[in-house]
Amino acid sequence: MRKISIIILIGLISSNFYKNYSYEKVNPIDINKEGLGLLEKLQGHWVGTNEVLGMKFPWFSFDYRAISPSHIHGIFEGGTSGNLLTSFFVTNFKGKRTIMARNGGVLNGIYRSSYFVLDRVEHSKDEDYYRLVDAIGGEKLMYMELMFKKEELVWNVYTSQLGADSKPSKHMEFKAKRNSVLLAQKAAEQVGFPQNKIAFDLSKGFNTTQLYGNLERKTATFLSKSSHLDVYDLAKKAQDVITIADYPFLSTLHMKLIKNPAHKKVKTFIYLSSEPLADKVGFKSMEAFNSVLLFPELNPTVSEFRFTYLHPGDYFITIISDTDENGEVSMNDIVLPSQLITILPEENKEMVIAVEKGVVQKEHINDFIKPISFEEDVEVIIQNMCLFCHSGDLPSGGLDLSTKENIKKAIEENGLLYRINNMDNPMPPEGLLDGEYRTTIENWQKTGFND
């Protein structure tokens, strides 16, 4: 979960695209006839799993609430690395009253904003299906599909990396259940949602000279880049037709963290949730974890962070200093008790938090050790990081990690866990595996070597 923002965004940003393909005809759905129900169906806090470019994340969430009578919004806030938002709104486009999605974010100074239009709606006894395609290039460039089955959602995104590939391939698959609708219902009442009225008028289309791509593979995407501009100025530089400044009802939260020298050496996790996660003795269990709405991660040297595109409302803020650098809440981490804050509509809130006043986590949190799958979690790490040296007729150090049984034996009999955590003689030799990878392998053992 920690690296997902980079993975999500990097797959949609590319600088080499010149493969010819004629424009795909885009035929928007007229929501005066069908399709308007997408906005209502998407309301709520969705909790589930996410797979991005083959990497599987066992916990993920999106919080979708209305921000106007005909506009619903959700964002993944990754922290230092970047963010990813997708909002859905009513518009006029190509002579139709229809729904568009605005998808994008900021990653390491790269701003992207892509527009998708609803072009397919299908209903069956068990499922409601909605497809949105690149508003200029159509399904041959990018598209997303959302499938609803009662309280379940499957959301697939396919991308050609803005035309770099000849055809789109699956980029993301989010599978989730609606965990709660209470916050969404409150927001809907506040803004008078849902209504079939124009949120942003795109009846004149896009100025294609401002869009990314060449004449053959133009996409409804605005890009800009700067190492020093904020999201507001990046949007202006990109000449985006809709920017953060145009979004109603949303707020910002500027958070300043006071850290002592020890905390400046490790990452900080920030959880915004609808229920408290920790008290004065620390993080107790996973019982309330599904109430987490946003979960950014800050690099060690970062002591300030601004939440943008933030839904107004009440939040519990819980901050963890990851002192053991394993990517999760565990013993000896510094945990601040959850504190309640209220964000008003269109408020730019400031707050200061003293991280050094947290408590040391003294209890092991068994609930945080989720079942780890060999095929989905461990095998991909071994294949990518270990098999080059530890397979074949003459594996390095006589350690063959080419099968599940060999890996299990290496853990139980040959001290594999010690070897991948030994800083004096690291394995692999060029440096220890990432802390999250090591934790995944350790938790696979602790949860019984699951398949």
C-alpha positions in Angstrom: 0.0 0.0 0.0 2.9 2.3 0.7 4.2 2.7 -2.8 0.9 2.6 -4.6 0.8 6.3 -5.5 3.9 6.1 -7.6 2.7 2.9 -9.3 -0.8 4.3 -10.1 0.5 7.6 -11.5 3.6 6.5 -13.3 1.7 4.1 -15.5 -0.4 7.0 -16.8 2.5 9.4 -17.6 4.8 8.8 -20.5 6.9 11.0 -22.8 7.2 8.6 -25.8 4.0 8.1 -27.6 4.3 8.4 -31.4 2.5 5.3 -32.7 -0.1 6.2 -35.3 -3.7 5.5 -34.8 -6.7 7.4 -36.2 -9.2 9.0 -33.8 -11.6 6.6 -32.2 -15.2 7.8 -32.6 -16.5 8.8 -29.2 -20.3 8.6 -28.8 -21.4 9.8 -25.3 -24.4 8.3 -23.5 -27.4 10.7 -23.1 -28.1 10.5 -19.4 -31.6 12.0 -20.0 -32.2 8.4 -21.2 -29.9 6.3 -19.1 -26.7 6.3 -17.0 -27.4 9.1 -14.5 -27.6 6.4 -11.8 -23.8 6.0 -11.9 -23.3 9.0 -9.6 -25.6 7.6 -6.9 -24.2 4.1 -7.1 -20.7 5.4 -6.5 -21.6 7.1 -3.2 -19.9 5.8 -0.1 -16.7 4.6 1.5 -15.4 1.7 -0.4 -12.9 -0.7 1.2 -11.2 -3.6 -0.5 -8.1 -4.7 -2.4 -6.3 -3.0 -5.3 -4.0 -4.5 -7.9 -1.9 -2.0 -9.9 0.5 -3.2 -12.6 0.6 -6.6 -11.1 1.3 -5.4 -7.6 -1.4 -6.5 -5.2 -2.4 -4.4 -2.1 -4.5 -6.3 0.4 -6.1 -3.1 1.8 -7.2 0.0 0.0 -10.1 2.5 0.1 -11.8 5.3 -1.7 -14.2 7.8 -0.1 -16.8 9.1 -2.6 -19.0 12.0 -1.6 -21.0 14.6 -3.5 -19.5 18.1 -3.7 -22.3 19.6 -5.7 -25.8 18.6 -6.9 -24.2 16.7 -9.8 -20.6 16.1 -9.0 -19.1 13.3 -6.8 -15.5 13.1 -5.8 -12.9 10.7 -4.3 -9.1 10.9 -3.9 -6.2 8.6 -2.9 -3.7 10.8 -1.1 -0.3 9.1 -1.2 1.7 11.7 0.7 5.2 12.7 -0.4 5.0 10.7 -3.6 1.8 12.1 -5.0 -2.0 11.7 -5.2 -4.7 10.4 -7.6 -8.2 11.7 -7.8 -11.2 10.7 -10.0 -14.4 12.8 -9.9 -17.5 12.2 -11.9 -19.8 15.0 -13.0 -22.7 16.0 -15.3 -21.8 17.9 -18.4 -22.8 18.7 -22.0 -20.4 17.2 -24.5 -20.8 16.5 -28.2 -24.4 17.5 -28.1 -25.3 15.2 -25.3 -26.1 15.6 -21.6 -23.7 13.1 -20.2 -21.3 12.2 -17.4 -17.6 12.8 -17.5 -14.8 11.7 -15.2 -11.8 13.9 -14.4 -8.8 11.7 -13.4 -5.3 12.7 -12.5 -3.0 14.0 -9.8 0.5 15.3 -9.1 3.5 13.1 -8.9 6.9 14.5 -8.2 6.1 17.8 -9.9 4.2 16.2 -12.8 0.6 17.4 -13.2 -1.8 15.3 -15.2 -5.6 15.8 -15.7 -7.4 13.3 -18.1 -11.0 13.4 -19.1 -13.2 10.4 -19.7 -16.8 10.3 -21.0 -19.5 7.8 -20.4 -20.1 5.8 -23.6 -21.6 2.5 -22.5 -24.3 1.5 -19.9 -25.5 -2.1 -19.4 -27.9 -3.4 -16.9 -28.6 -7.1 -16.0 -30.3 -8.8 -13.2 -27.1 -9.1 -11.1 -24.9 -6.2 -12.4 -24.9 -2.6 -13.5 -22.0 -1.8 -15.9 -20.6 1.6 -16.8 -17.8 2.4 -19.2 -16.0 5.8 -19.7 -13.4 6.3 -22.4 -10.9 9.0 -23.3 -13.0 11.9 -24.4 -10.8 12.5 -27.5 -9.0 9.2 -28.3 -11.8 6.8 -27.1 -11.2 3.3 -25.9 -8.1 2.8 -28.0 -6.2 5.1 -25.7 -7.8 4.8 -22.2 -10.9 3.6 -20.6 -12.3 2.7 -17.2 -15.2 0.4 -16.3 -17.2 0.3 -13.1 -19.3 -2.8 -12.3 -21.8 -2.7 -9.4 -23.3 -5.8 -7.8 -25.5 -4.7 -4.9 -22.9 -3.4 -2.3 -19.9 -4.5 -4.3 -17.8 -2.6 -6.8 -15.2 -3.7 -9.4 -13.4 -0.8 -11.0 -11.0 -1.5 -13.8 -8.7 1.0 -15.5 -7.0 0.4 -18.9 -4.3 2.7 -20.3 -1.9 2.8 -23.2 0.3 5.2 -21.3 -1.2 8.2 -23.1 -0.6 6.5 -26.5 2.9 5.0 -25.8 1.4 1.5 -26.3 -0.5 0.3 -29.4 -3.5 -0.6 -27.3 -4.6 -0.3 -23.6 -3.8 -2.9 -21.0 -5.1 -3.3 -17.5 -3.6 -0.8 -15.2 -5.7 -1.0 -12.0 -8.3 -3.3 -10.6 -10.1 -2.1 -7.4 -12.4 -4.7 -5.8 -14.4 -3.4 -2.8 -17.5 -3.4 -0.7 -19.3 -0.4 0.5 -18.2 -0.1 4.1 -20.4 2.9 5.0 -22.7 5.4 3.3 -23.2 7.7 6.3 -20.7 10.4 5.3 -21.9 10.3 1.7 -25.5 10.7 2.7 -24.6 13.7 4.9 -22.7 15.4 2.0 -25.6 14.7 -0.4 -28.0 16.5 1.9 -25.7 19.4 2.3 -25.2 20.0 -1.5 -28.6 18.8 -2.8 -27.3 15.7 -4.6 -28.3 14.1 -6.9 -29.7 16.3 -9.7 -29.4 16.2 -13.5 -27.9 19.6 -13.9 -24.6 20.8 -15.5 -21.6 20.9 -13.1 -19.1 22.0 -15.8 -20.1 22.8 -19.4 -17.8 21.2 -22.0 -20.2 21.6 -24.9 -17.5 23.4 -26.8 -15.2 20.5 -26.3 -11.4 20.9 -25.9 -8.8 23.1 -27.5 -6.7 20.3 -29.0 -3.6 22.5 -29.2 -3.5 22.4 -25.4 -3.8 18.6 -25.2 -1.1 15.9 -24.9 -0.2 13.8 -27.9 0.4 14.2 -31.6 -2.2 14.5 -34.4 -2.7 10.8 -34.7 -2.9 9.9 -31.0 -4.3 13.0 -29.2 -5.7 12.3 -25.7 -8.0 14.4 -23.5 -5.1 15.0 -21.2 -3.5 18.1 -19.8 0.1 17.9 -18.6 2.6 20.2 -16.9 5.8 19.9 -14.9 7.6 22.0 -12.3 9.7 21.2 -9.2 8.5 24.3 -7.4 4.9 25.1 -8.4 1.9 24.0 -6.4 -1.2 22.2 -7.8 -2.9 25.6 -8.4 -0.1 27.0 -10.6 0.6 23.6 -12.2 -3.1 23.5 -13.4 -2.7 27.0 -14.9 0.5 26.0 -16.6 -1.2 22.9 -18.1 -4.1 25.1 -19.3 -6.5 22.6 -17.7 -10.1 23.3 -18.5 -11.2 22.4 -14.9 -8.8 22.9 -11.9 -8.9 22.5 -8.2 -9.9 26.1 -7.9 -13.2 25.2 -9.7 -14.1 22.5 -7.3 -16.9 23.6 -4.9 -17.3 22.6 -1.3 -13.9 21.0 -0.8 -11.3 22.1 1.7 -7.5 21.9 2.4 -5.6 20.9 5.6 -2.1 22.2 6.1 -0.4 20.0 8.7 2.9 20.9 10.4 4.7 18.1 12.3 7.2 18.8 15.1 9.7 16.0 15.2 12.8 15.3 17.3 15.9 14.1 15.5 15.0 10.4 15.9 11.7 10.9 14.0 13.4 12.7 11.2 15.1 9.5 10.2 12.0 7.4 9.6 8.7 7.7 7.7 5.5 9.1 9.1 2.1 7.6 8.5 -1.0 9.8 8.7 -4.4 8.2 9.0 -7.6 10.3 8.6 -10.5 8.1 9.8 -14.2 8.3 10.8 -13.5 6.4 14.0 -10.6 6.7 16.5 -7.7 4.3 15.9 -5.5 4.8 18.9 -5.7 5.9 22.5 -3.1 6.9 25.2 -1.7 3.4 25.3 -1.2 3.1 21.5 -2.7 1.4 18.5 -4.8 -1.4 19.9 -6.3 -3.4 17.0 -7.6 -3.4 13.5 -11.2 -3.2 14.5 -11.6 0.4 13.4 -9.1 0.3 10.6 -11.8 0.0 7.9 -12.9 3.5 8.9 -9.7 5.0 7.4 -10.5 7.4 4.7 -7.1 8.8 3.7 -3.6 7.3 4.5 -0.7 9.3 3.2 3.0 8.5 4.0 5.6 11.2 4.5 9.3 10.7 3.8 11.7 11.1 6.8 12.8 14.6 6.0 9.2 16.0 5.4 7.6 17.8 8.3 4.8 19.6 6.5 2.0 18.3 4.3 -1.1 19.8 2.7 -4.2 17.7 2.0 -5.9 19.1 -1.1 -9.3 18.2 -2.5 -10.4 17.3 1.0 -14.0 16.5 1.9 -15.3 18.7 4.7 -16.4 16.9 7.9 -15.2 15.3 11.1 -11.9 13.3 11.1 -9.9 11.5 13.6 -6.2 12.0 12.9 -3.7 9.3 14.0 0.0 9.7 13.4 2.6 6.9 13.5 6.3 7.3 13.4 7.6 4.1 11.8 10.6 3.6 14.0 11.3 0.0 12.9 10.9 0.9 9.2 8.7 -2.1 8.5 5.9 -0.2 6.8 3.2 -1.0 9.3 2.1 -0.2 12.8 4.1 -2.5 15.2 5.9 -2.7 18.5 8.2 0.3 19.3 6.6 2.6 16.8 5.6 6.0 18.1 1.8 6.4 18.0 -0.1 9.6 18.7 -3.6 9.1 20.2 -6.3 9.9 17.7 -7.5 13.5 17.8 -10.8 14.8 16.4 -10.8 17.7 14.0 -13.6 19.4 12.1 -13.1 20.7 8.6 -15.6 23.2 7.4 -16.7 23.5 3.7 -14.2 25.5 1.6 -11.9 25.9 4.7 -8.2 26.2 4.5 -7.3 24.7 7.9 -3.9 24.8 9.6 -2.7 22.6 12.4 0.5 21.8 14.3 1.1 18.3 15.8 4.0 17.4 18.1 5.0 13.9 17.0 7.5 13.5 19.9 4.5 13.5 22.3 3.3 10.1 21.1 3.5 6.9 23.0 5.7 3.9 22.3 3.7 1.0 21.0 4.3 -1.8 23.6 1.9 -4.5 22.4 2.2 -6.7 19.4 -0.7 -6.1 17.1 -1.8 -9.5 15.9 -4.6 -8.1 13.9 -2.2 -6.2 11.7 -0.6 -9.5 10.5 -3.0 -10.1 7.6 -3.0 -13.5 5.9 -0.2 -13.5 3.3 -0.6 -15.4 0.1 2.4 -17.1 -1.4 1.3 -16.7 -5.0 0.0 -13.1 -4.7 2.5 -11.7 -2.2 5.7 -13.7 -1.6 6.4 -15.3 -5.0 6.5 -12.0 -6.8 9.1 -10.7 -4.4 11.3 -13.8 -4.7 11.0 -13.8 -8.5 11.9 -10.1 -8.9 14.5 -9.8 -6.2 16.1 -13.2 -5.5 15.9 -15.7 -8.3 18.6 -14.3 -10.5 21.2 -15.5 -7.9 19.2 -18.2 -6.1 18.1 -20.6 -8.8 19.5 -22.9 -11.4 22.2 -25.7 -11.1 24.5 -23.5 -8.9 22.5 -21.2 -6.8 24.4 -18.6 -4.8 25.5 -19.8 -1.4 23.8 -23.1 -2.2 20.4 -21.5 -1.5 17.8 -22.4 -4.1 14.6 -20.3 -3.8 13.0 -21.5 -7.0 10.0 -23.3 -5.4 7.6 -22.7 -2.5 9.0 -25.7 -0.6 12.6 -24.5 -1.0 11.6 -21.0 0.3 9.8 -22.5 3.3 12.8 -24.8 4.1 15.1 -21.8 3.8 13.0 -19.9 6.4 12.6 -22.9 8.8 16.1 -24.5 8.5 18.6 -22.1 6.8 17.9 -18.8 8.6 16.5 -16.9 5.6 14.7 -14.4 7.8 18.0 -13.6 9.7 19.9 -13.3 6.4 17.5 -10.8 4.8 17.6 -8.7 8.0 21.4 -8.8 8.6 22.7 -5.3 7.9 26.4 -6.4 8.3 26.1 -9.1 5.6 23.0 -8.1 3.6 21.1 -10.3 1.3 21.0 -9.3 -1.5 24.7 -8.1 -1.3 23.9 -4.7 -2.7 21.7 -3.9 0.2 18.8 -5.1 2.3 15.4 -5.8 0.7 12.9 -3.1 1.2 11.3 -3.2 4.7 7.9 -4.0 3.4 9.2 -7.0 1.4 10.9 -8.4 4.5 7.8 -7.9 6.5 5.7 -9.7 3.9 8.0 -12.7 4.0 8.0 -12.7 7.8 4.3 -12.5 8.0 3.9 -15.3 5.5 5.7 -17.5 8.1 3.7 -16.1 11.0 0.4 -16.8 9.3 1.3 -20.4 8.5 2.8 -20.4 5.0 -0.5 -19.8 3.2 -0.8 -20.7 -0.5 
